[in-house]
Structures are given as C-alpha cells and as structure tokens.
C-alpha cells in the first residue's frame, strides 16, 4: 500500500480527519477527498504539497493549506461545526438507535400487558382467545399425528406383506 499512486475518495460521506500518516505515501500523484464530511487540518508535507484546493472541495471542516481557511487553534483543530450538524450526529449514533428500540419495546410491552392486568373483562377475553388458539393447535397436531400413525401402519403392512 505504500506504493499507491492514486487515491480518489470523493463523494464517499467520509467523516473525521485526514490521518497524518497519509504523508508516508511517497509515490502518490493523485489525491481527492472532495465532497465528504472531513474536518481538521490538512497534511501539507511531501507530495501533499502538490495537491490544490480542488482535492479538498466540499469539506466544510477542513482547514490549512492549500485552502484559504486557516486553522484557528495551535493544535490545528477544525472550526466548530454548526449546531444542526452536531444534532444530526447525535440522531445517527448507535446509542440513540438502541435507546429508541429499548423505549419502543417497553412501551409496546406495557401497552399489551397493562390492560390485561387492570381490566378483568379484557383478561377474560384474552385468556379465551389464547385457550381457543391452544385448542385449535392441539387438534391440528393430534390430527397430524393420527395421519402419520396411519401412514406408518400402511407402510409397515406393505413391508411385512412383501417379505
């Protein structure tokens, strides 16, 4: 990978900063990370001095040469993102996703169980439905077992009569 000559990662929805280790790609002649969500300072060493600002276009958070946007702090941290972008990041996080699933599960569970606990009428109807489902399933299963038994008996008779 150290001998890579061309790297085009444009329009890939990449997030984060450009790793500084990328300057170790000494043979790179084409580099394009435009139109992503990258932030932080742009490495400006070795062959990366030759790339113009079109390689970084469409990344609001990038700063440093060859862009006109200077990095604001001595640590070369990116400019602050808009509040909307930060909120969108929270809404897209795994924690938010799993929290919504947990809350939905709890609400759904209690939406079914609570009426059964509180209302005797609902409880009786629920148990009647459950009992009828069990009765139907047992009848179907016993009919299935009877057919299997009859089929096995027929096969057994044919096998014994052929000997």
Backbone bond lengths (Angstrom), bond angles and torsions (degrees), N, CA, C in turn:
res aa  C-N    CA-C-N  psi(-1)  N-CA   C-N-CA  omega(-1)  CA-C   N-CA-C  phi
1 X - - - 1.447 - - 1.530 110.19 -
2 X 1.306 117.95 -19.93 1.462 120.97 -178.26 1.519 111.73 -68.83
3 X 1.328 118.07 -17.56 1.465 121.25 -177.97 1.522 112.48 -101.49
4 X 1.310 117.02 19.26 1.463 121.00 -179.83 1.530 109.11 -65.62
5 X 1.342 115.69 138.70 1.461 120.79 -176.79 1.519 113.11 -107.33
6 X 1.334 116.64 -26.03 1.458 119.84 -176.18 1.524 109.08 -139.34
7 X 1.330 116.29 137.15 1.459 121.57 179.84 1.524 108.45 -143.21
8 X 1.341 116.06 109.67 1.464 121.66 179.55 1.525 108.46 -118.54
9 X 1.309 116.63 106.20 1.464 123.01 179.91 1.525 111.07 -115.57
10 X 1.323 117.18 26.17 1.460 120.73 -177.81 1.524 110.63 -69.87
11 X 1.332 115.91 151.27 1.473 124.32 176.65 1.527 111.76 56.70
12 X 1.322 118.62 44.20 1.462 121.84 -179.17 1.522 113.54 -116.88
13 X 1.324 118.67 7.45 1.465 122.94 -178.58 1.526 112.39 55.11
14 X 1.317 116.71 37.38 1.459 121.26 177.24 1.520 109.48 -71.85
15 X 1.326 116.84 143.32 1.458 122.61 -179.39 1.524 107.98 -127.20
16 X 1.319 116.45 144.84 1.462 120.58 177.77 1.508 110.91 115.36
17 X 1.314 115.30 -158.03 1.460 119.66 -178.10 1.524 110.16 -110.79
18 X 1.310 115.19 162.72 1.466 120.89 175.65 1.523 106.41 -79.09
19 X 1.329 118.41 121.23 1.465 119.45 -177.71 1.526 111.61 -63.95
20 X 1.316 116.25 138.28 1.464 121.06 -177.95 1.533 111.46 -66.21
21 X 1.324 117.54 -24.45 1.465 121.50 -179.25 1.527 112.40 -64.90
22 X 1.319 116.75 -14.28 1.464 120.04 -177.99 1.530 111.81 -64.72
23 X 1.327 117.30 -20.85 1.470 119.81 179.26 1.527 111.38 -68.20
24 X 1.315 117.56 -10.18 1.465 121.40 177.98 1.529 111.90 -78.47
25 X 1.328 117.11 -5.00 1.466 121.06 174.94 1.531 107.57 -80.88
26 X 1.315 117.30 86.83 1.467 122.20 -172.21 1.527 113.44 -74.25
27 X 1.328 118.25 -20.61 1.460 120.67 -176.67 1.524 112.82 -96.19
28 X 1.322 117.64 0.10 1.461 120.48 -174.89 1.530 110.54 -69.27
29 X 1.341 114.43 130.94 1.462 119.40 178.83 1.526 111.69 -120.74
30 X 1.331 117.39 -18.35 1.461 122.07 177.67 1.523 108.03 -129.45
31 X 1.334 115.80 128.27 1.465 121.38 -179.59 1.515 107.75 -143.92
32 X 1.359 116.54 127.01 1.458 120.08 -178.34 1.527 108.99 -145.53
33 X 1.318 116.49 117.03 1.464 122.22 174.97 1.535 110.01 -124.04
34 X 1.310 116.53 28.44 1.463 120.38 -175.85 1.525 111.23 -68.24
35 X 1.330 114.32 153.30 1.462 124.83 175.83 1.529 112.40 57.47
36 X 1.315 115.48 54.82 1.454 124.20 171.10 1.522 107.04 -126.29
37 X 1.303 118.06 -163.28 1.466 122.21 177.15 1.527 109.73 -118.96
38 X 1.317 116.16 45.98 1.458 121.11 -177.59 1.519 111.02 -80.63
39 X 1.333 115.54 153.30 1.461 120.94 179.36 1.522 108.81 -144.24
40 X 1.322 115.66 167.29 1.461 120.63 179.00 1.514 111.71 99.79
41 X 1.317 114.85 -174.44 1.461 118.98 -177.64 1.524 110.82 -83.73
42 X 1.310 114.90 149.79 1.462 121.95 179.82 1.522 108.29 -88.36
43 X 1.338 117.96 128.25 1.472 118.99 174.93 1.529 109.40 -61.59
44 X 1.318 116.94 131.13 1.464 120.42 -176.00 1.524 109.14 -131.16
45 X 1.324 114.57 60.93 1.460 121.00 179.38 1.522 108.76 -134.14
46 X 1.311 115.84 162.78 1.469 123.52 176.60 1.524 111.01 50.00
47 X 1.319 117.72 -131.52 1.469 121.44 -177.38 1.526 112.82 -67.80
48 X 1.318 117.90 -16.80 1.459 120.18 -177.85 1.527 112.28 -73.03
49 X 1.306 117.89 -8.77 1.467 121.04 173.10 1.527 110.93 -72.35
50 X 1.327 117.36 -19.93 1.465 121.11 -174.86 1.526 113.25 -86.78
51 X 1.309 118.74 -12.85 1.468 120.42 -177.15 1.518 110.14 -85.29
52 X 1.346 115.72 135.95 1.461 119.38 -178.49 1.529 110.20 -90.03
53 X 1.336 115.00 -179.26 1.460 119.71 -174.25 1.527 113.48 -67.75
54 X 1.329 119.42 -17.53 1.466 120.55 177.63 1.532 111.36 -65.12
55 X 1.313 117.56 -23.18 1.467 121.17 177.62 1.519 112.06 -69.77
56 X 1.338 116.68 -18.75 1.462 121.15 -174.84 1.529 112.31 -119.30
57 X 1.322 118.69 5.51 1.459 124.03 -175.28 1.536 110.48 -58.23
58 X 1.337 116.66 143.62 1.460 122.18 174.43 1.522 114.35 83.55
59 X 1.303 118.40 13.11 1.464 123.25 175.60 1.526 107.85 -115.08
60 X 1.340 116.41 95.82 1.465 120.91 -173.18 1.524 113.06 -62.52
61 X 1.322 117.85 -26.59 1.458 120.24 -174.49 1.513 115.14 -89.06
62 X 1.332 118.62 -5.55 1.464 120.16 -178.94 1.521 111.20 -78.45
63 X 1.329 115.65 147.84 1.460 120.14 178.12 1.523 109.51 -146.17
64 X 1.313 115.30 163.93 1.460 121.44 179.92 1.514 111.42 99.59
65 X 1.330 115.34 173.96 1.465 120.31 -179.50 1.518 109.94 -64.28
66 X 1.301 118.62 143.94 1.455 132.67 8.05 1.529 113.75 -89.51
67 X 1.330 118.80 7.89 1.461 121.30 179.38 1.523 110.32 -77.54
68 X 1.331 115.12 160.86 1.459 120.52 177.22 1.530 111.34 -78.69
69 X 1.328 117.84 -16.01 1.457 122.30 -178.56 1.520 109.96 -79.95
70 X 1.315 115.76 116.14 1.470 119.89 178.58 1.523 109.31 -83.76
71 X 1.309 116.50 147.59 1.462 120.59 175.82 1.520 108.09 -72.02
72 X 1.340 117.25 134.75 1.460 121.80 -170.10 1.512 114.54 -82.04
73 X 1.324 118.93 -25.00 1.460 119.56 -177.00 1.519 110.51 -117.00
74 X 1.311 117.06 161.78 1.458 119.39 179.62 1.527 112.85 -65.01
75 X 1.329 116.97 -22.80 1.465 120.32 178.82 1.520 112.10 -82.61
76 X 1.326 116.24 1.96 1.465 122.62 -179.56 1.521 112.37 59.03
77 X 1.323 116.02 41.98 1.455 119.76 176.81 1.520 108.31 -80.50
78 X 1.331 117.59 154.27 1.457 120.34 -178.32 1.513 111.63 -71.05
79 X 1.340 116.37 158.30 1.454 119.39 173.47 1.527 110.07 -61.04
80 X 1.336 116.37 154.43 1.455 120.34 -177.91 1.525 110.79 -64.48
81 X 1.332 114.98 141.47 1.457 120.30 178.77 1.522 109.38 -80.05
82 X 1.315 115.15 161.32 1.448 120.06 176.14 1.524 109.29 -67.77
83 X 1.355 116.19 156.92 1.463 120.00 179.59 1.521 111.50 -62.93
84 X 1.335 117.32 -35.03 1.462 120.39 179.35 1.517 111.41 -62.08
85 X 1.324 117.15 -42.02 1.457 120.90 179.71 1.520 110.40 -65.17
86 X 1.336 117.57 -37.62 1.455 120.64 178.42 1.520 110.53 -66.70
87 X 1.337 117.33 -42.28 1.462 120.34 178.26 1.519 110.99 -64.40
88 X 1.323 116.89 -40.20 1.462 120.26 178.20 1.521 110.07 -62.42
89 X 1.315 117.61 -35.57 1.458 120.97 178.05 1.518 111.70 -64.98
90 X 1.336 117.26 -38.11 1.461 121.14 178.09 1.521 109.91 -67.05
91 X 1.335 117.19 -43.26 1.460 120.93 -178.61 1.522 112.07 -66.65
92 X 1.322 118.13 -23.04 1.455 120.95 -179.04 1.525 112.66 -97.01
93 X 1.326 118.09 3.18 1.463 120.18 -176.44 1.525 111.06 -78.94
94 X 1.325 116.21 158.59 1.464 121.88 178.73 1.521 111.13 -65.13
95 X 1.327 116.95 -38.29 1.460 120.50 -179.71 1.526 110.60 -59.26
96 X 1.324 117.13 -45.27 1.462 121.60 179.29 1.526 110.30 -62.09
97 X 1.327 116.88 -43.13 1.462 122.17 -179.08 1.526 110.80 -61.11
98 X 1.331 116.87 -51.23 1.461 120.27 -177.42 1.522 112.00 -70.93
99 X 1.323 117.69 -29.46 1.459 120.49 175.21 1.524 110.42 -65.12
100 X 1.323 116.88 -42.14 1.469 120.81 177.83 1.526 110.89 -63.33
101 X 1.323 116.90 -40.12 1.466 120.07 178.22 1.526 110.15 -63.47
102 X 1.331 117.67 -44.66 1.463 121.41 -179.24 1.527 111.11 -62.91
103 X 1.327 116.99 -45.54 1.463 120.80 179.70 1.527 110.29 -63.54
104 X 1.318 117.58 -42.21 1.466 121.25 179.09 1.520 111.22 -62.96
105 X 1.326 116.95 -40.20 1.460 120.95 179.09 1.523 110.56 -63.62
106 X 1.327 117.12 -45.70 1.465 121.16 -178.93 1.527 110.17 -63.95
107 X 1.315 117.58 -45.94 1.471 121.14 179.83 1.529 110.45 -62.86
108 X 1.328 117.49 -45.20 1.464 120.68 178.99 1.513 112.48 -63.52
109 X 1.326 116.63 -41.60 1.462 121.22 179.30 1.523 110.82 -60.50
110 X 1.337 116.40 -49.60 1.455 119.65 -177.85 1.528 112.52 -73.27
111 X 1.315 117.88 -23.82 1.470 120.07 176.27 1.525 110.42 -66.88
112 X 1.326 117.42 -27.07 1.467 121.35 177.97 1.525 110.56 -90.81
113 X 1.315 117.87 -45.88 1.463 122.04 -172.90 1.528 112.87 -74.84
114 X 1.314 117.89 -41.66 1.464 120.95 -175.00 1.533 113.11 -57.55
115 X 1.333 120.49 -47.07 1.473 118.69 177.59 1.531 112.56 -61.39
116 X 1.332 117.45 -32.31 1.465 119.76 178.94 1.524 111.31 -69.93
117 X 1.313 116.73 -34.16 1.463 120.83 179.95 1.525 110.56 -75.59
118 X 1.316 117.25 -39.34 1.462 121.83 -173.12 1.530 112.51 -82.29
119 X 1.314 118.47 -43.27 1.467 121.79 -171.55 1.528 111.42 -103.85
120 X 1.360 116.57 120.20 1.471 120.80 177.43 1.524 111.00 -65.28
121 X 1.327 116.31 -37.50 1.459 120.85 -178.51 1.531 110.51 -62.62
122 X 1.321 117.06 -47.07 1.472 121.30 178.87 1.525 110.26 -63.46
123 X 1.340 115.63 -39.56 1.464 119.98 -179.16 1.530 110.34 -61.97
124 X 1.331 117.38 -45.39 1.470 121.14 179.20 1.526 110.97 -61.31
125 X 1.345 115.85 -44.83 1.469 119.22 179.56 1.527 110.87 -64.19
126 X 1.323 116.46 -40.23 1.472 120.57 179.65 1.526 110.54 -62.56
127 X 1.342 116.16 -47.32 1.464 118.85 -179.50 1.522 111.27 -65.97
128 X 1.337 117.62 -33.57 1.467 120.28 177.22 1.530 110.33 -64.60
129 X 1.320 117.21 -41.95 1.469 121.05 178.36 1.525 110.24 -65.52
130 X 1.326 116.85 -44.97 1.468 120.45 179.68 1.525 110.25 -62.77
131 X 1.341 117.27 -44.04 1.467 120.57 179.12 1.522 111.64 -61.99
132 X 1.333 117.31 -41.60 1.471 119.26 179.61 1.530 110.88 -66.87
133 X 1.319 117.65 -36.75 1.473 120.24 176.81 1.524 110.79 -64.19
134 X 1.332 116.54 -43.12 1.469 120.18 178.35 1.524 110.11 -63.58
135 X 1.325 117.39 -42.83 1.464 121.84 179.82 1.537 110.91 -61.10
136 X 1.335 116.62 -45.70 1.469 120.87 179.56 1.522 110.45 -63.17
137 X 1.329 117.03 -44.50 1.474 120.51 -179.89 1.525 111.26 -63.08
138 X 1.332 116.84 -42.43 1.470 120.03 179.45 1.524 111.01 -64.37
139 X 1.336 117.35 -41.88 1.470 120.19 178.51 1.525 111.35 -63.41
140 X 1.332 116.61 -43.66 1.473 120.14 178.59 1.525 110.23 -62.39
141 X 1.340 116.49 -43.04 1.462 120.85 -177.79 1.528 110.77 -67.30
142 X 1.343 117.27 -41.16 1.469 119.14 179.31 1.525 110.38 -67.20
143 X 1.332 117.51 -36.19 1.468 120.32 175.33 1.519 110.97 -64.73
144 X 1.308 116.98 -38.58 1.462 122.18 177.32 1.525 110.23 -64.21
145 X 1.338 116.53 -44.39 1.465 120.02 178.82 1.527 111.38 -64.25
146 X 1.322 116.99 -37.61 1.469 120.74 178.32 1.522 110.17 -63.36
147 X 1.335 117.12 -42.86 1.466 120.02 178.49 1.525 111.66 -64.76
148 X 1.330 117.02 -39.45 1.469 120.03 178.21 1.527 109.81 -64.58
149 X 1.330 116.66 -42.53 1.469 121.26 179.39 1.524 110.34 -61.98
150 X 1.333 117.13 -44.11 1.465 121.11 178.22 1.521 110.83 -63.12
151 X 1.322 116.72 -42.25 1.461 121.70 -179.74 1.524 110.53 -64.31
152 X 1.333 116.60 -43.78 1.467 120.48 179.15 1.524 110.67 -65.77
153 X 1.331 116.61 -38.23 1.467 119.96 177.81 1.514 111.16 -64.06
154 X 1.330 117.45 -40.55 1.462 121.95 178.25 1.520 110.15 -64.59
155 X 1.311 117.10 -44.37 1.464 120.85 178.42 1.526 110.90 -63.26
156 X 1.325 116.67 -42.32 1.457 121.35 -179.84 1.528 110.44 -62.12
157 X 1.327 116.45 -41.69 1.463 120.99 178.98 1.522 110.26 -64.11
158 X 1.339 117.87 -43.30 1.467 121.43 179.92 1.521 110.81 -64.81
159 X 1.318 117.06 -39.50 1.467 120.49 -179.22 1.526 110.30 -67.42
160 X 1.335 116.37 -43.41 1.465 120.01 -179.72 1.526 112.00 -67.66
161 X 1.338 117.30 -37.03 1.469 120.42 -178.96 1.525 111.86 -73.22
162 X 1.325 118.03 -24.60 1.463 120.33 -179.83 1.525 111.45 -78.88
163 X 1.324 118.64 -19.95 1.471 121.61 179.05 1.461 107.99 -79.88
